[in-house]
Amino acid sequence: MASQQEQLEAWSGRLLRALELEGTPVEVSAVLDLAAAAAHSVVRPAAPLTTFIAGYAAGLAAGSGQADDAVAMRSAMAVAAGECAGAAAEKGGME
C-alpha cells in the first residue's frame, strides 16, 4: 500500500492533469505545513481557506507577469504563513 505522502503526490498529479496544469510544481509538504499553521493559529476550517487564497494570489501574480510561478507561490505562502504567525500571537495573548 502506498504511503500517505505517495497518495498525496499521486492525487496532486491527478488533479493537476485534470486542471490542465501538468508540470506545475507543487510542494506538498509546504502546502500541508501552511494548512497546519492556519488550522492551529486560527481555527481548523482556516486550513483549506488559507491554502486556497494563497494559491489564488500566487496564480494572479504569476498570470499577470509579476513573478514566475515558483516565486509567486513562495511569496504568497510566506505572506500567509506570516499572517498565521500573527494570528497565533494574537490568540496566545487572549488566553
Sequence and secondary structure as in RCSB ss.txt:
>XXXX:A:sequence
MASQQEQLEAWSGRLLRALELEGTPVEVSAVLDLAAAAAHSVVRPAAPLTTFIAGYAAGLAAGSGQADDAVAMRS
AMAVAAGECAGAAAEKGGME
>XXXX:A:secstr
   HHHHHHHHHHHHHHHTT TT    HHHHHHHHHHHHHHS TTHHHHHHHHHHHHHHHHHHTTSS HHHHHHH
HHHHHHHHHHHHHHHHHHH 
